Amino acid sequence: MWYIVENNKILCYNLAQGGVSKIIYSPLRYPGGKSKLYSFVKLMIQKNEIDNGVYMEPFVGGAGIALSLLIHKDVQKIVINDYDKAIYSF
């Protein structure tokens, strides 16, 4: 499995499953599952009429929400942080 940026999307290529599949994934494999909240966060941004916003997350983990917001152009910029230096140095 490897990751590549293509058309402003982070794609996961997996040959182990008998072919190449393009799926948007975070390159930071980190447990937590906050990416399921993407739709809710996007709705809050829309309801509050935030244009060209900056999304900040103090405990980013796998960055699922932050990257989804950036890739789908819901926000202009993301600022991430985490306890793990390997995460916030990404």
C-alpha positions as CSV (number, residue, x, y, z in Angstrom):
1,M,0.0,0.0,0.0
2,W,1.3,3.4,-0.8
3,Y,0.0,7.0,-0.8
4,I,0.1,9.6,-3.6
5,V,-1.4,13.0,-4.0
6,E,-3.4,13.2,-7.2
7,N,-5.6,16.2,-8.2
8,N,-5.4,17.6,-4.6
9,K,-6.5,14.2,-3.1
10,I,-4.5,11.8,-1.0
11,L,-5.1,8.4,-2.6
12,C,-4.3,5.0,-1.2
13,Y,-3.1,2.5,-3.8
14,N,-3.4,-1.1,-2.7
15,L,-2.1,-3.9,-5.0
16,A,-2.6,-6.7,-2.4
17,Q,-6.3,-6.9,-3.1
18,G,-5.9,-7.9,-6.8
19,G,-5.9,-4.4,-8.3
20,V,-5.4,-0.8,-7.8
21,S,-8.1,1.0,-5.8
22,K,-8.2,4.7,-5.3
23,I,-9.6,5.6,-1.9
24,I,-9.1,8.9,0.0
25,Y,-7.2,8.0,3.2
26,S,-5.1,9.9,5.6
27,P,-1.4,8.9,5.4
28,L,-1.4,9.0,9.2
29,R,-2.8,5.7,10.3
30,Y,-3.9,6.5,13.8
31,P,-6.8,5.0,15.8
32,G,-9.7,7.3,16.9
33,G,-12.2,7.5,14.1
34,K,-13.0,11.2,14.2
35,S,-13.3,11.2,10.4
36,K,-16.9,10.1,10.9
37,L,-17.6,13.6,12.2
38,Y,-16.6,15.2,8.9
39,S,-20.2,15.7,7.7
40,F,-21.1,17.3,11.1
41,V,-18.1,19.7,11.1
42,K,-18.8,20.6,7.4
43,L,-22.4,21.4,8.3
44,M,-21.3,23.6,11.3
45,I,-19.0,25.5,8.9
46,Q,-21.9,26.0,6.5
47,K,-24.4,27.0,9.1
48,N,-22.1,29.6,10.6
49,E,-21.3,30.9,7.1
50,I,-17.6,30.6,7.5
51,D,-15.8,31.3,4.2
52,N,-12.0,30.7,3.7
53,G,-11.8,29.4,7.3
54,V,-8.9,27.9,9.1
55,Y,-9.6,24.6,10.9
56,M,-7.5,24.0,14.0
57,E,-7.3,20.7,15.8
58,P,-5.3,20.2,19.0
59,F,-5.4,16.4,19.0
60,V,-5.3,15.5,15.3
61,G,-4.6,11.8,15.4
62,G,-5.1,10.5,11.9
63,A,-6.1,14.0,10.6
64,G,-9.3,12.5,9.0
65,I,-11.5,15.6,9.6
66,A,-8.8,18.1,8.9
67,L,-7.6,16.5,5.6
68,S,-11.2,16.0,4.4
69,L,-12.1,19.6,5.0
70,L,-9.0,20.8,3.2
71,I,-9.3,18.3,0.2
72,H,-13.0,19.2,-0.3
73,K,-12.1,23.0,0.0
74,D,-14.4,23.4,3.0
75,V,-11.6,25.4,4.7
76,Q,-8.7,27.3,3.2
77,K,-6.0,26.1,5.7
78,I,-5.6,23.5,8.5
79,V,-3.5,23.8,11.6
80,I,-2.8,20.5,13.4
81,N,-1.2,19.5,16.6
82,D,-0.8,16.3,18.7
83,Y,1.0,14.9,21.6
84,D,3.0,12.6,19.3
85,K,5.8,14.6,17.6
86,A,5.7,12.3,14.5
87,I,2.1,13.5,14.0
88,Y,2.5,17.2,14.4
89,S,5.7,17.2,12.4
90,F,3.9,15.8,9.4
